[in-house]
Amino acid sequence: MSTQQQARSLMMRHQHLIKNRQESMLSRAAAEVGLDTGSAVSVDRK
């Protein structure tokens, strides 16, 4: 695996972890205010 491929793979993993963390935090916040977790899912699904 080339250095460029490794860097790209690490960046993609990092972005994925950030997105998961944000969605988890959003879900918890929604639960605290009484929303169902289905409505707290990110709108920007790619």
PDB file of all heavy atoms in Angstrom:
ATOM      1  N   MET A   1       0.860  -1.177   0.000  1.00  0.00           N
ATOM      2  CA  MET A   1       0.000   0.000   0.000  1.00  0.00           C
ATOM      3  C   MET A   1       0.905   1.239   0.000  1.00  0.00           C
ATOM      4  O   MET A   1       1.800   1.372   0.828  1.00  0.00           O
ATOM      5  CB  MET A   1      -0.890  -0.018   1.245  1.00  0.00           C
ATOM      6  CG  MET A   1      -1.889   1.110   1.291  1.00  0.00           C
ATOM      7  SD  MET A   1      -2.941   1.134   2.760  1.00  0.00           S
ATOM      8  CE  MET A   1      -4.056  -0.199   2.446  1.00  0.00           C
ATOM      9  N   SER A   2       0.649   2.141  -0.915  1.00  0.00           N
ATOM     10  CA  SER A   2       1.473   3.341  -1.022  1.00  0.00           C
ATOM     11  C   SER A   2       1.168   4.315   0.120  1.00  0.00           C
ATOM     12  O   SER A   2       0.161   4.193   0.828  1.00  0.00           O
ATOM     13  CB  SER A   2       1.224   4.038  -2.354  1.00  0.00           C
ATOM     14  OG  SER A   2      -0.034   4.687  -2.328  1.00  0.00           O
ATOM     15  N   THR A   3       2.040   5.260   0.278  1.00  0.00           N
ATOM     16  CA  THR A   3       1.863   6.271   1.320  1.00  0.00           C
ATOM     17  C   THR A   3       0.576   7.049   1.097  1.00  0.00           C
ATOM     18  O   THR A   3      -0.154   7.348   2.054  1.00  0.00           O
ATOM     19  CB  THR A   3       3.067   7.235   1.334  1.00  0.00           C
ATOM     20  OG1 THR A   3       4.259   6.478   1.491  1.00  0.00           O
ATOM     21  CG2 THR A   3       2.953   8.235   2.457  1.00  0.00           C
ATOM     22  N   GLN A   4       0.274   7.365  -0.162  1.00  0.00           N
ATOM     23  CA  GLN A   4      -0.964   8.093  -0.475  1.00  0.00           C
ATOM     24  C   GLN A   4      -2.191   7.264  -0.103  1.00  0.00           C
ATOM     25  O   GLN A   4      -3.151   7.789   0.447  1.00  0.00           O
ATOM     26  CB  GLN A   4      -1.015   8.438  -1.962  1.00  0.00           C
ATOM     27  CG  GLN A   4      -0.591   9.846  -2.265  1.00  0.00           C
ATOM     28  CD  GLN A   4      -0.880  10.193  -3.720  1.00  0.00           C
ATOM     29  OE1 GLN A   4      -0.859   9.328  -4.593  1.00  0.00           O
ATOM     30  NE2 GLN A   4      -1.130  11.460  -3.974  1.00  0.00           N
ATOM     31  N   GLN A   5      -2.165   5.991  -0.407  1.00  0.00           N
ATOM     32  CA  GLN A   5      -3.292   5.117  -0.074  1.00  0.00           C
ATOM     33  C   GLN A   5      -3.463   4.989   1.432  1.00  0.00           C
ATOM     34  O   GLN A   5      -4.584   4.995   1.937  1.00  0.00           O
ATOM     35  CB  GLN A   5      -3.091   3.729  -0.691  1.00  0.00           C
ATOM     36  CG  GLN A   5      -3.255   3.700  -2.190  1.00  0.00           C
ATOM     37  CD  GLN A   5      -2.865   2.346  -2.774  1.00  0.00           C
ATOM     38  OE1 GLN A   5      -1.937   1.689  -2.279  1.00  0.00           O
ATOM     39  NE2 GLN A   5      -3.558   1.929  -3.822  1.00  0.00           N
ATOM     40  N   GLN A   6      -2.346   4.893   2.160  1.00  0.00           N
ATOM     41  CA  GLN A   6      -2.416   4.817   3.618  1.00  0.00           C
ATOM     42  C   GLN A   6      -3.006   6.092   4.199  1.00  0.00           C
ATOM     43  O   GLN A   6      -3.853   6.045   5.091  1.00  0.00           O
ATOM     44  CB  GLN A   6      -1.030   4.576   4.215  1.00  0.00           C
ATOM     45  CG  GLN A   6      -0.532   3.170   4.035  1.00  0.00           C
ATOM     46  CD  GLN A   6       0.847   2.983   4.637  1.00  0.00           C
ATOM     47  OE1 GLN A   6       1.613   3.936   4.765  1.00  0.00           O
ATOM     48  NE2 GLN A   6       1.159   1.756   5.005  1.00  0.00           N
ATOM     49  N   ALA A   7      -2.551   7.233   3.696  1.00  0.00           N
ATOM     50  CA  ALA A   7      -3.056   8.516   4.177  1.00  0.00           C
ATOM     51  C   ALA A   7      -4.551   8.646   3.897  1.00  0.00           C
ATOM     52  O   ALA A   7      -5.316   9.092   4.763  1.00  0.00           O
ATOM     53  CB  ALA A   7      -2.294   9.663   3.512  1.00  0.00           C
ATOM     54  N   ARG A   8      -4.956   8.242   2.719  1.00  0.00           N
ATOM     55  CA  ARG A   8      -6.381   8.320   2.363  1.00  0.00           C
ATOM     56  C   ARG A   8      -7.214   7.403   3.254  1.00  0.00           C
ATOM     57  O   ARG A   8      -8.267   7.781   3.750  1.00  0.00           O
ATOM     58  CB  ARG A   8      -6.573   7.939   0.894  1.00  0.00           C
ATOM     59  CG  ARG A   8      -7.997   8.104   0.413  1.00  0.00           C
ATOM     60  CD  ARG A   8      -8.081   7.893  -1.103  1.00  0.00           C
ATOM     61  NE  ARG A   8      -9.356   8.334  -1.609  1.00  0.00           N
ATOM     62  CZ  ARG A   8     -10.452   7.578  -1.644  1.00  0.00           C
ATOM     63  NH1 ARG A   8     -10.417   6.336  -1.212  1.00  0.00           N
ATOM     64  NH2 ARG A   8     -11.581   8.065  -2.124  1.00  0.00           N
ATOM     65  N   SER A   9      -6.710   6.203   3.480  1.00  0.00           N
ATOM     66  CA  SER A   9      -7.414   5.244   4.325  1.00  0.00           C
ATOM     67  C   SER A   9      -7.545   5.760   5.756  1.00  0.00           C
ATOM     68  O   SER A   9      -8.614   5.671   6.373  1.00  0.00           O
ATOM     69  CB  SER A   9      -6.669   3.912   4.310  1.00  0.00           C
ATOM     70  OG  SER A   9      -7.310   2.978   5.140  1.00  0.00           O
ATOM     71  N   LEU A  10      -6.468   6.320   6.298  1.00  0.00           N
ATOM     72  CA  LEU A  10      -6.516   6.876   7.647  1.00  0.00           C
ATOM     73  C   LEU A  10      -7.493   8.039   7.740  1.00  0.00           C
ATOM     74  O   LEU A  10      -8.236   8.166   8.720  1.00  0.00           O
ATOM     75  CB  LEU A  10      -5.119   7.335   8.076  1.00  0.00           C
ATOM     76  CG  LEU A  10      -4.138   6.238   8.464  1.00  0.00           C
ATOM     77  CD1 LEU A  10      -2.745   6.815   8.652  1.00  0.00           C
ATOM     78  CD2 LEU A  10      -4.595   5.528   9.725  1.00  0.00           C
ATOM     79  N   MET A  11      -7.489   8.904   6.735  1.00  0.00           N
ATOM     80  CA  MET A  11      -8.393  10.055   6.744  1.00  0.00           C
ATOM     81  C   MET A  11      -9.848   9.605   6.651  1.00  0.00           C
ATOM     82  O   MET A  11     -10.716  10.127   7.354  1.00  0.00           O
ATOM     83  CB  MET A  11      -8.064  10.999   5.591  1.00  0.00           C
ATOM     84  CG  MET A  11      -8.927  12.249   5.565  1.00  0.00           C
ATOM     85  SD  MET A  11      -8.860  13.246   7.066  1.00  0.00           S
ATOM     86  CE  MET A  11      -7.223  13.901   6.938  1.00  0.00           C
ATOM     87  N   MET A  12     -10.122   8.621   5.809  1.00  0.00           N
ATOM     88  CA  MET A  12     -11.495   8.115   5.681  1.00  0.00           C
ATOM     89  C   MET A  12     -11.959   7.496   6.990  1.00  0.00           C
ATOM     90  O   MET A  12     -13.096   7.722   7.433  1.00  0.00           O
ATOM     91  CB  MET A  12     -11.576   7.096   4.547  1.00  0.00           C
ATOM     92  CG  MET A  12     -11.454   7.724   3.172  1.00  0.00           C
ATOM     93  SD  MET A  12     -11.418   6.507   1.847  1.00  0.00           S
ATOM     94  CE  MET A  12     -12.991   5.712   2.048  1.00  0.00           C
ATOM     95  N   ARG A  13     -11.087   6.727   7.643  1.00  0.00           N
ATOM     96  CA  ARG A  13     -11.438   6.116   8.931  1.00  0.00           C
ATOM     97  C   ARG A  13     -11.695   7.195   9.977  1.00  0.00           C
ATOM     98  O   ARG A  13     -12.656   7.123  10.742  1.00  0.00           O
ATOM     99  CB  ARG A  13     -10.318   5.185   9.394  1.00  0.00           C
ATOM    100  CG  ARG A  13     -10.652   4.480  10.689  1.00  0.00           C
ATOM    101  CD  ARG A  13      -9.591   3.440  11.038  1.00  0.00           C
ATOM    102  NE  ARG A  13     -10.010   2.672  12.189  1.00  0.00           N
ATOM    103  CZ  ARG A  13      -9.764   3.015  13.452  1.00  0.00           C
ATOM    104  NH1 ARG A  13      -9.102   4.124  13.708  1.00  0.00           N
ATOM    105  NH2 ARG A  13     -10.181   2.272  14.453  1.00  0.00           N
ATOM    106  N   HIS A  14     -10.836   8.200   9.999  1.00  0.00           N
ATOM    107  CA  HIS A  14     -10.985   9.298  10.949  1.00  0.00           C
ATOM    108  C   HIS A  14     -12.326  10.010  10.745  1.00  0.00           C
ATOM    109  O   HIS A  14     -13.049  10.277  11.708  1.00  0.00           O
ATOM    110  CB  HIS A  14      -9.813  10.267  10.783  1.00  0.00           C
ATOM    111  CG  HIS A  14      -9.849  11.439  11.689  1.00  0.00           C
ATOM    112  ND1 HIS A  14      -9.635  11.343  13.038  1.00  0.00           N
ATOM    113  CD2 HIS A  14     -10.081  12.750  11.436  1.00  0.00           C
ATOM    114  CE1 HIS A  14      -9.734  12.544  13.583  1.00  0.00           C
ATOM    115  NE2 HIS A  14     -10.001  13.411  12.624  1.00  0.00           N
ATOM    116  N   GLN A  15     -12.648  10.316   9.505  1.00  0.00           N
ATOM    117  CA  GLN A  15     -13.913  10.993   9.204  1.00  0.00           C
ATOM    118  C   GLN A  15     -15.103  10.132   9.599  1.00  0.00           C
ATOM    119  O   GLN A  15     -16.111  10.631  10.111  1.00  0.00           O
ATOM    120  CB  GLN A  15     -13.989  11.361   7.720  1.00  0.00           C
ATOM    121  CG  GLN A  15     -12.998  12.429   7.296  1.00  0.00           C
ATOM    122  CD  GLN A  15     -13.221  13.754   8.006  1.00  0.00           C
ATOM    123  OE1 GLN A  15     -14.327  14.136   8.312  1.00  0.00           O
ATOM    124  NE2 GLN A  15     -12.129  14.438   8.291  1.00  0.00           N
ATOM    125  N   HIS A  16     -14.998   8.826   9.370  1.00  0.00           N
ATOM    126  CA  HIS A  16     -16.069   7.898   9.731  1.00  0.00           C
ATOM    127  C   HIS A  16     -16.274   7.879  11.248  1.00  0.00           C
ATOM    128  O   HIS A  16     -17.408   7.905  11.734  1.00  0.00           O
ATOM    129  CB  HIS A  16     -15.740   6.503   9.204  1.00  0.00           C
ATOM    130  CG  HIS A  16     -16.786   5.487   9.475  1.00  0.00           C
ATOM    131  ND1 HIS A  16     -17.996   5.477   8.813  1.00  0.00           N
ATOM    132  CD2 HIS A  16     -16.824   4.457  10.346  1.00  0.00           C
ATOM    133  CE1 HIS A  16     -18.729   4.476   9.276  1.00  0.00           C
ATOM    134  NE2 HIS A  16     -18.031   3.843  10.214  1.00  0.00           N
ATOM    135  N   LEU A  17     -15.181   7.844  11.994  1.00  0.00           N
ATOM    136  CA  LEU A  17     -15.274   7.853  13.453  1.00  0.00           C
ATOM    137  C   LEU A  17     -15.897   9.149  13.959  1.00  0.00           C
ATOM    138  O   LEU A  17     -16.722   9.140  14.878  1.00  0.00           O
ATOM    139  CB  LEU A  17     -13.887   7.655  14.075  1.00  0.00           C
ATOM    140  CG  LEU A  17     -13.265   6.278  13.903  1.00  0.00           C
ATOM    141  CD1 LEU A  17     -11.821   6.272  14.395  1.00  0.00           C
ATOM    142  CD2 LEU A  17     -14.080   5.224  14.614  1.00  0.00           C
ATOM    143  N   ILE A  18     -15.518  10.265  13.364  1.00  0.00           N
ATOM    144  CA  ILE A  18     -16.089  11.556  13.751  1.00  0.00           C
ATOM    145  C   ILE A  18     -17.592  11.573  13.492  1.00  0.00           C
ATOM    146  O   ILE A  18     -18.386  11.992  14.342  1.00  0.00           O
ATOM    147  CB  ILE A  18     -15.398  12.720  13.004  1.00  0.00           C
ATOM    148  CG1 ILE A  18     -13.983  12.900  13.517  1.00  0.00           C
ATOM    149  CG2 ILE A  18     -16.191  14.013  13.144  1.00  0.00           C
ATOM    150  CD1 ILE A  18     -13.155  13.879  12.712  1.00  0.00           C
ATOM    151  N   LYS A  19     -17.991  11.096  12.335  1.00  0.00           N
ATOM    152  CA  LYS A  19     -19.411  11.084  11.981  1.00  0.00           C
ATOM    153  C   LYS A  19     -20.204  10.201  12.946  1.00  0.00           C
ATOM    154  O   LYS A  19     -21.278  10.593  13.416  1.00  0.00           O
ATOM    155  CB  LYS A  19     -19.595  10.592  10.544  1.00  0.00           C
ATOM    156  CG  LYS A  19     -21.032  10.624  10.077  1.00  0.00           C
ATOM    157  CD  LYS A  19     -21.138  10.202   8.629  1.00  0.00           C
ATOM    158  CE  LYS A  19     -22.579  10.215   8.185  1.00  0.00           C
ATOM    159  NZ  LYS A  19     -22.713   9.821   6.791  1.00  0.00           N
ATOM    160  N   ASN A  20     -19.662   9.027  13.249  1.00  0.00           N
ATOM    161  CA  ASN A  20     -20.341   8.136  14.191  1.00  0.00           C
ATOM    162  C   ASN A  20     -20.475   8.776  15.560  1.00  0.00           C
ATOM    163  O   ASN A  20     -21.516   8.675  16.214  1.00  0.00           O
ATOM    164  CB  ASN A  20     -19.603   6.805  14.306  1.00  0.00           C
ATOM    165  CG  ASN A  20     -19.882   5.893  13.141  1.00  0.00           C
ATOM    166  OD1 ASN A  20     -20.746   6.180  12.324  1.00  0.00           O
ATOM    167  ND2 ASN A  20     -19.146   4.814  13.062  1.00  0.00           N
ATOM    168  N   ARG A  21     -19.409   9.442  16.021  1.00  0.00           N
ATOM    169  CA  ARG A  21     -19.444  10.106  17.321  1.00  0.00           C
ATOM    170  C   ARG A  21     -20.494  11.213  17.336  1.00  0.00           C
ATOM    171  O   ARG A  21     -21.259  11.354  18.290  1.00  0.00           O
ATOM    172  CB  ARG A  21     -18.069  10.681  17.655  1.00  0.00           C
ATOM    173  CG  ARG A  21     -17.973  11.263  19.049  1.00  0.00           C
ATOM    174  CD  ARG A  21     -16.595  11.836  19.369  1.00  0.00           C
ATOM    175  NE  ARG A  21     -15.512  10.968  18.982  1.00  0.00           N
ATOM    176  CZ  ARG A  21     -14.546  11.327  18.122  1.00  0.00           C
ATOM    177  NH1 ARG A  21     -14.540  12.528  17.573  1.00  0.00           N
ATOM    178  NH2 ARG A  21     -13.590  10.486  17.824  1.00  0.00           N
ATOM    179  N   GLN A  22     -20.545  12.001  16.272  1.00  0.00           N
ATOM    180  CA  GLN A  22     -21.522  13.088  16.194  1.00  0.00           C
ATOM    181  C   GLN A  22     -22.951  12.550  16.190  1.00  0.00           C
ATOM    182  O   GLN A  22     -23.828  13.098  16.861  1.00  0.00           O
ATOM    183  CB  GLN A  22     -21.280  13.932  14.939  1.00  0.00           C
ATOM    184  CG  GLN A  22     -20.047  14.786  15.030  1.00  0.00           C
ATOM    185  CD  GLN A  22     -19.755  15.513  13.726  1.00  0.00           C
ATOM    186  OE1 GLN A  22     -20.203  15.104  12.658  1.00  0.00           O
ATOM    187  NE2 GLN A  22     -19.000  16.586  13.808  1.00  0.00           N
ATOM    188  N   GLU A  23     -23.185  11.490  15.435  1.00  0.00           N
ATOM    189  CA  GLU A  23     -24.528  10.922  15.381  1.00  0.00           C
ATOM    190  C   GLU A  23     -24.927  10.325  16.726  1.00  0.00           C
ATOM    191  O   GLU A  23     -26.081  10.433  17.143  1.00  0.00           O
ATOM    192  CB  GLU A  23     -24.631   9.887  14.261  1.00  0.00           C
ATOM    193  CG  GLU A  23     -24.635  10.526  12.892  1.00  0.00           C
ATOM    194  CD  GLU A  23     -24.842   9.533  11.768  1.00  0.00           C
ATOM    195  OE1 GLU A  23     -24.906   8.316  12.040  1.00  0.00           O
ATOM    196  OE2 GLU A  23     -24.939   9.976  10.626  1.00  0.00           O
ATOM    197  N   SER A  24     -23.967   9.734  17.419  1.00  0.00           N
ATOM    198  CA  SER A  24     -24.234   9.183  18.739  1.00  0.00           C
ATOM    199  C   SER A  24     -24.599  10.296  19.723  1.00  0.00           C
ATOM    200  O   SER A  24     -25.557  10.182  20.496  1.00  0.00           O
ATOM    201  CB  SER A  24     -23.007   8.413  19.234  1.00  0.00           C
ATOM    202  OG  SER A  24     -23.235   7.914  20.525  1.00  0.00           O
ATOM    203  N   MET A  25     -23.837  11.384  19.684  1.00  0.00           N
ATOM    204  CA  MET A  25     -24.111  12.513  20.568  1.00  0.00           C
ATOM    205  C   MET A  25     -25.471  13.134  20.244  1.00  0.00           C
ATOM    206  O   MET A  25     -26.228  13.498  21.150  1.00  0.00           O
ATOM    207  CB  MET A  25     -23.011  13.561  20.440  1.00  0.00           C
ATOM    208  CG  MET A  25     -21.681  13.100  21.002  1.00  0.00           C
ATOM    209  SD  MET A  25     -20.316  14.223  20.650  1.00  0.00           S
ATOM    210  CE  MET A  25     -20.822  15.662  21.565  1.00  0.00           C
ATOM    211  N   LEU A  26     -25.782  13.236  18.975  1.00  0.00           N
ATOM    212  CA  LEU A  26     -27.067  13.788  18.562  1.00  0.00           C
ATOM    213  C   LEU A  26     -28.215  12.904  19.032  1.00  0.00           C
ATOM    214  O   LEU A  26     -29.230  13.391  19.534  1.00  0.00           O
ATOM    215  CB  LEU A  26     -27.108  13.926  17.037  1.00  0.00           C
ATOM    216  CG  LEU A  26     -28.392  14.491  16.440  1.00  0.00           C
ATOM    217  CD1 LEU A  26     -28.669  15.889  16.963  1.00  0.00           C
ATOM    218  CD2 LEU A  26     -28.307  14.492  14.925  1.00  0.00           C
ATOM    219  N   SER A  27     -28.032  11.605  18.924  1.00  0.00           N
ATOM    220  CA  SER A  27     -29.056  10.672  19.370  1.00  0.00           C
ATOM    221  C   SER A  27     -29.282  10.779  20.872  1.00  0.00           C
ATOM    222  O   SER A  27     -30.422  10.781  21.351  1.00  0.00           O
ATOM    223  CB  SER A  27     -28.642   9.248  18.992  1.00  0.00           C
ATOM    224  OG  SER A  27     -29.600   8.325  19.422  1.00  0.00           O
ATOM    225  N   ARG A  28     -28.198  10.878  21.628  1.00  0.00           N
ATOM    226  CA  ARG A  28     -28.322  11.018  23.089  1.00  0.00           C
ATOM    227  C   ARG A  28     -29.015  12.319  23.458  1.00  0.00           C
ATOM    228  O   ARG A  28     -29.855  12.352  24.362  1.00  0.00           O
ATOM    229  CB  ARG A  28     -26.949  10.966  23.745  1.00  0.00           C
ATOM    230  CG  ARG A  28     -26.356   9.588  23.735  1.00  0.00           C
ATOM    231  CD  ARG A  28     -25.058   9.554  24.531  1.00  0.00           C
ATOM    232  NE  ARG A  28     -24.299   8.388  24.124  1.00  0.00           N
ATOM    233  CZ  ARG A  28     -23.014   8.407  23.799  1.00  0.00           C
ATOM    234  NH1 ARG A  28     -22.337   9.525  23.830  1.00  0.00           N
ATOM    235  NH2 ARG A  28     -22.418   7.302  23.441  1.00  0.00           N
ATOM    236  N   ALA A  29     -28.648  13.396  22.782  1.00  0.00           N
ATOM    237  CA  ALA A  29     -29.276  14.691  23.057  1.00  0.00           C
ATOM    238  C   ALA A  29     -30.762  14.641  22.730  1.00  0.00           C
ATOM    239  O   ALA A  29     -31.588  15.169  23.472  1.00  0.00           O
ATOM    240  CB  ALA A  29     -28.589  15.794  22.259  1.00  0.00           C
ATOM    241  N   ALA A  30     -31.105  13.996  21.636  1.00  0.00           N
ATOM    242  CA  ALA A  30     -32.512  13.878  21.247  1.00  0.00           C
ATOM    243  C   ALA A  30     -33.283  13.078  22.291  1.00  0.00           C
ATOM    244  O   ALA A  30     -34.418  13.425  22.638  1.00  0.00           O
ATOM    245  CB  ALA A  30     -32.624  13.213  19.879  1.00  0.00           C
ATOM    246  N   ALA A  31     -32.659  12.028  22.805  1.00  0.00           N
ATOM    247  CA  ALA A  31     -33.310  11.220  23.830  1.00  0.00           C
ATOM    248  C   ALA A  31     -33.539  12.037  25.097  1.00  0.00           C
ATOM    249  O   ALA A  31     -34.576  11.901  25.760  1.00  0.00           O
ATOM    250  CB  ALA A  31     -32.471   9.985  24.134  1.00  0.00           C
ATOM    251  N   GLU A  32     -32.598  12.903  25.431  1.00  0.00           N
ATOM    252  CA  GLU A  32     -32.743  13.746  26.616  1.00  0.00           C
ATOM    253  C   GLU A  32     -33.924  14.701  26.518  1.00  0.00           C
ATOM    254  O   GLU A  32     -34.560  14.991  27.528  1.00  0.00           O
ATOM    255  CB  GLU A  32     -31.467  14.544  26.861  1.00  0.00           C
ATOM    256  CG  GLU A  32     -30.350  13.744  27.464  1.00  0.00           C
ATOM    257  CD  GLU A  32     -29.144  14.607  27.787  1.00  0.00           C
ATOM    258  OE1 GLU A  32     -29.306  15.824  28.007  1.00  0.00           O
ATOM    259  OE2 GLU A  32     -28.035  14.045  27.819  1.00  0.00           O
ATOM    260  N   VAL A  33     -34.202  15.192  25.318  1.00  0.00           N
ATOM    261  CA  VAL A  33     -35.314  16.129  25.168  1.00  0.00           C
ATOM    262  C   VAL A  33     -36.606  15.435  24.769  1.00  0.00           C
ATOM    263  O   VAL A  33     -37.619  16.083  24.532  1.00  0.00           O
ATOM    264  CB  VAL A  33     -34.989  17.263  24.168  1.00  0.00           C
ATOM    265  CG1 VAL A  33     -33.833  18.086  24.667  1.00  0.00           C
ATOM    266  CG2 VAL A  33     -34.728  16.733  22.781  1.00  0.00           C
ATOM    267  N   GLY A  34     -36.561  14.104  24.664  1.00  0.00           N
ATOM    268  CA  GLY A  34     -37.776  13.338  24.433  1.00  0.00           C
ATOM    269  C   GLY A  34     -38.123  13.034  22.995  1.00  0.00           C
ATOM    270  O   GLY A  34     -39.228  12.594  22.705  1.00  0.00           O
ATOM    271  N   LEU A  35     -37.190  13.252  22.071  1.00  0.00           N
ATOM    272  CA  LEU A  35     -37.438  12.892  20.675  1.00  0.00           C
ATOM    273  C   LEU A  35     -37.125  11.416  20.478  1.00  0.00           C
ATOM    274  O   LEU A  35     -36.288  10.849  21.170  1.00  0.00           O
ATOM    275  CB  LEU A  35     -36.552  13.705  19.736  1.00  0.00           C
ATOM    276  CG  LEU A  35     -36.757  15.211  19.713  1.00  0.00           C
ATOM    277  CD1 LEU A  35     -35.713  15.858  18.820  1.00  0.00           C
ATOM    278  CD2 LEU A  35     -38.145  15.548  19.235  1.00  0.00           C
ATOM    279  N   ASP A  36     -37.787  10.796  19.516  1.00  0.00           N
ATOM    280  CA  ASP A  36     -37.415   9.419  19.205  1.00  0.00           C
ATOM    281  C   ASP A  36     -36.105   9.449  18.419  1.00  0.00           C
ATOM    282  O   ASP A  36     -35.800  10.407  17.730  1.00  0.00           O
ATOM    283  CB  ASP A  36     -38.510   8.687  18.438  1.00  0.00           C
ATOM    284  CG  ASP A  36     -38.808   9.280  17.077  1.00  0.00           C
ATOM    285  OD1 ASP A  36     -38.379  10.428  16.818  1.00  0.00           O
ATOM    286  OD2 ASP A  36     -39.467   8.608  16.277  1.00  0.00           O
ATOM    287  N   THR A  37     -35.306   8.415  18.552  1.00  0.00           N
ATOM    288  CA  THR A  37     -33.981   8.426  17.934  1.00  0.00           C
ATOM    289  C   THR A  37     -34.040   8.387  16.413  1.00  0.00           C
ATOM    290  O   THR A  37     -33.102   8.781  15.753  1.00  0.00           O
ATOM    291  CB  THR A  37     -33.122   7.247  18.447  1.00  0.00           C
ATOM    292  OG1 THR A  37     -33.819   6.041  18.209  1.00  0.00           O
ATOM    293  CG2 THR A  37     -32.809   7.407  19.918  1.00  0.00           C
ATOM    294  N   GLY A  38     -35.128   7.943  15.839  1.00  0.00           N
ATOM    295  CA  GLY A  38     -35.252   7.910  14.387  1.00  0.00           C
ATOM    296  C   GLY A  38     -35.254   9.300  13.775  1.00  0.00           C
ATOM    297  O   GLY A  38     -34.781   9.509  12.663  1.00  0.00           O
ATOM    298  N   SER A  39     -35.752  10.280  14.483  1.00  0.00           N
ATOM    299  CA  SER A  39     -35.796  11.634  13.940  1.00  0.00           C
ATOM    300  C   SER A  39     -34.479  12.380  14.144  1.00  0.00           C
ATOM    301  O   SER A  39     -34.302  13.455  13.631  1.00  0.00           O
ATOM    302  CB  SER A  39     -36.934  12.427  14.579  1.00  0.00           C
ATOM    303  OG  SER A  39     -36.699  12.582  15.965  1.00  0.00           O
ATOM    304  N   ALA A  40     -33.543  11.789  14.891  1.00  0.00           N
ATOM    305  CA  ALA A  40     -32.274  12.440  15.171  1.00  0.00           C
ATOM    306  C   ALA A  40     -31.159  12.014  14.210  1.00  0.00           C
ATOM    307  O   ALA A  40     -30.044  12.435  14.346  1.00  0.00           O
ATOM    308  CB  ALA A  40     -31.849  12.147  16.602  1.00  0.00           C
ATOM    309  N   VAL A  41     -31.486  11.196  13.244  1.00  0.00           N
ATOM    310  CA  VAL A  41     -30.482  10.700  12.311  1.00  0.00           C
ATOM    311  C   VAL A  41     -30.058  11.812  11.381  1.00  0.00           C
ATOM    312  O   VAL A  41     -30.843  12.655  10.974  1.00  0.00           O
ATOM    313  CB  VAL A  41     -31.044   9.500  11.500  1.00  0.00           C
ATOM    314  CG1 VAL A  41     -30.042   9.044  10.459  1.00  0.00           C
ATOM    315  CG2 VAL A  41     -31.411   8.367  12.437  1.00  0.00           C
ATOM    316  N   SER A  42     -28.791  11.817  11.045  1.00  0.00           N
ATOM    317  CA  SER A  42     -28.219  12.860  10.198  1.00  0.00           C
ATOM    318  C   SER A  42     -28.977  12.962   8.872  1.00  0.00           C
ATOM    319  O   SER A  42     -29.307  11.970   8.249  1.00  0.00           O
ATOM    320  CB  SER A  42     -26.755  12.540   9.929  1.00  0.00           C
ATOM    321  OG  SER A  42     -26.216  13.475   9.024  1.00  0.00           O
ATOM    322  N   VAL A  43     -29.190  14.189   8.433  1.00  0.00           N
ATOM    323  CA  VAL A  43     -29.860  14.435   7.162  1.00  0.00           C
ATOM    324  C   VAL A  43     -28.883  14.215   6.010  1.00  0.00           C
ATOM    325  O   VAL A  43     -29.252  13.773   4.935  1.00  0.00           O
ATOM    326  CB  VAL A  43     -30.408  15.885   7.129  1.00  0.00           C
ATOM    327  CG1 VAL A  43     -31.004  16.211   5.770  1.00  0.00           C
ATOM    328  CG2 VAL A  43     -31.429  16.079   8.224  1.00  0.00           C
ATOM    329  N   ASP A  44     -27.606  14.468   6.238  1.00  0.00           N
ATOM    330  CA  ASP A  44     -26.600  14.394   5.204  1.00  0.00           C
ATOM    331  C   ASP A  44     -26.026  12.986   5.101  1.00  0.00           C
ATOM    332  O   ASP A  44     -24.892  12.731   5.478  1.00  0.00           O
ATOM    333  CB  ASP A  44     -25.494  15.416   5.496  1.00  0.00           C
ATOM    334  CG  ASP A  44     -24.490  15.515   4.360  1.00  0.00           C
ATOM    335  OD1 ASP A  44     -24.833  15.119   3.230  1.00  0.00           O
ATOM    336  OD2 ASP A  44     -23.380  15.978   4.615  1.00  0.00           O
ATOM    337  N   ARG A  45     -26.800  12.061   4.584  1.00  0.00           N
ATOM    338  CA  ARG A  45     -26.341  10.676   4.416  1.00  0.00           C
ATOM    339  C   ARG A  45     -25.666  10.537   3.074  1.00  0.00           C
ATOM    340  O   ARG A  45     -26.253  10.809   2.025  1.00  0.00           O
ATOM    341  CB  ARG A  45     -27.536   9.695   4.459  1.00  0.00           C
ATOM    342  CG  ARG A  45     -28.118   9.564   5.809  1.00  0.00           C
ATOM    343  CD  ARG A  45     -27.288   8.593   6.577  1.00  0.00           C
ATOM    344  NE  ARG A  45     -27.822   8.462   7.925  1.00  0.00           N
ATOM    345  CZ  ARG A  45     -27.343   7.604   8.778  1.00  0.00           C
ATOM    346  NH1 ARG A  45     -26.366   6.833   8.458  1.00  0.00           N
ATOM    347  NH2 ARG A  45     -27.854   7.532   9.980  1.00  0.00           N
ATOM    348  N   LYS A  46     -24.391  10.147   3.094  1.00  0.00           N
ATOM    349  CA  LYS A  46     -23.654   9.967   1.841  1.00  0.00           C
ATOM    350  C   LYS A  46     -23.140   8.577   1.736  1.00  0.00           C
ATOM    351  O   LYS A  46     -22.875   7.914   2.660  1.00  0.00           O
ATOM    352  CB  LYS A  46     -22.497  10.960   1.751  1.00  0.00           C
ATOM    353  CG  LYS A  46     -22.973  12.376   1.559  1.00  0.00           C
ATOM    354  CD  LYS A  46     -21.797  13.290   1.381  1.00  0.00           C
ATOM    355  CE  LYS A  46     -22.303  14.719   1.194  1.00  0.00           C
ATOM    356  NZ  LYS A  46     -21.246  15.651   1.019  1.00  0.00           N
TER     357      LYS A  46
END
